[in-house]
Amino acid sequence: MKGRRCVALGALAALLAFEHPMPAAAVTSGPQVRHLVYSFTWGTTNDTEVHTSGIGMVGNPGAGMNGSGSASGTVSSTGGASDKGTITVDVVRVQPDGGLVVSVSEAALERRSAPSATCVAFGDTTVVCDSSKKINAEELALLRFLGSNFIDPNQIDANRHWQERQQSATRSAAADFTIAKNAGGVMTINESSTIRDTSGGRPQTSDVTGTIGYDFGRTIPTSIDEYTILRSEAGEQYQTVKTQTVLQLRSDSSAKP
């Protein structure tokens, strides 16, 4: 991390953002200084496999694998969901530690609407939110790139690349970013990230690839397109969740006419 602050790591609420309990000092009711609206589309598929073995085959005990008298195989199931709508972010203030205090809400066509919640976004992609409020993955996908100094020239190497790392006892996250194009501060940034989580007795790994449109002059993302594959296992059950999130800036109250 970039030494912006120290907080205890909490639950991993989204695929790349470590979400922590909201510090009391971060809660504010001050007036907004900037109003942002993004459209979003979100879709996910869930594939589950359960491996079965060692179960006697009734009426045919010699028909198991290798004549062992046991059956083995795989039971699979698939599901999916999608939604679209808008995400609204009201920027309230910047904290002394660089955290951007915002109010975020979501209006979805189907079931993913979420009421206003207070969060703090940091430039190292850490997001701190009010743990009592609902925060969807697509909201966090946006908040990760709203922090001040998300693009820090001091962190970028000769290949226009930088990395953010986050670590706790049960989770690790490494995100690589590369500026693929830069036209007067209007950038295209490629993202490749991996999260490993061993909490809850169900080890899981998330691999994320994405493309971020970013306006360095306005210090905000203008578009985000992320594709995530989350793999987890528990005993003989293996689950793969594939999710695509696409966000597009629709309005910015600070934009010049």
Number of C-alpha atoms within 10 A of each C-alpha: 14 11 7 12 10 7 10 8 17 14 13 15 18 16 23 26 23 24 23 21 16 18 14 8 7 19 15 14 10 10 10 14 12 15 16 18 20 22 19 24 18 18 15 17 15 17 15 18 17 17 13 14 14 13 12 16 14 11 7 11 14 15 15 17 13 9 10 12 16 19 20 13 12 12 10 13 10 12 10 12 12 16 16 21 17 21 24 20 26 20 22 20 19 17 13 8 10 17 25 23 25 29 20 24 21 26 17 17 13 11 11 18 19 17 12 17 18 24 31 30 26 27 23 26 26 23 27 28 27 19 18 9 13 18 25 15 18 22 23 26 22 26 26 22 24 26 25 18 18 21 18 12 10 8 14 15 11 6 9 14 16 18 17 18 17 18 14 12 9 12 20 17 21 16 20 16 20 19 20 14 14 13 8 9 13 17 18 21 21 19 19 18 20 20 22 20 19 14 13 8 10 12 15 20 20 20 20 21 17 18 20 24 21 24 18 16 9 13 17 20 25 21 20 22 19 20 17 21 19 19 19 18 17 12 9 11 15 17 18 19 18 18 21 19 23 22 27 20 18 14 14 16 12 11 9 5 4
